[in-house]
């Protein structure tokens, strides 16, 4: 291919991109709304946190198990903390939580207690799309943030999340003003699925473990008490052997860093408290929140 051909091809590509950009801008107002946030949870919770009159003294991060299982209003009503917020969300990994805490909500100045809910199954290091999504949200005003084509690209990249948003277009009522997810209340205990016998991954990967360590260290440096919480799961007795080394490594990490450590699977959680294999129903939420309250009170 000659230099002239390459130049012509480059010019043609630039003209095509410019025409596409102009075309998208013409119809942009008629396109469906695309949030700057990677998930509906991060969008709603960022807005809620910004509207809080009192910054949370107790902040919860973790997976949807913590999001559905801990009601911060009960903790506040007990008098154990003056303010609290449930900032947990699905697709949690320590790496995603680190970006969320340090680059978006920045809770450190007023924080007294940080509950870090860690899933009973170690997060998959190859499936951390939330980190990518959050970092793209940071770049929304960067080099490509002003391009209509970059916005259009989001429709393809985030199709799964777009479909999730459509199914839950009136989703704001599913969260309390303090971030507690209540959607699982709608599922009766009879909907609990079969017990899973899937073996757990044996441990947390080094990148997520390092991120978890940095979160703990950041909390300690800010004067807050970090608590690593192994989230409860249904049918843990069938999986305890494959998860023992993972839980032991988390406890060792907590001890090494000077954090507290709670293994919530050491308590009993009857099937009747679950809406599905992992998430609590209304009864389970009340019991789990009371368990958290008792552990906080004993410290």
Beta strands, then each sheet from edge to edge (+ up, - down):
strand 1: 58-61
strand 2: 84-86
strand 3: 113-118
strand 4: 225-230
strand 5: 260-263
sheet 1: 2+ 1+ 3+ 4+ 5+
end
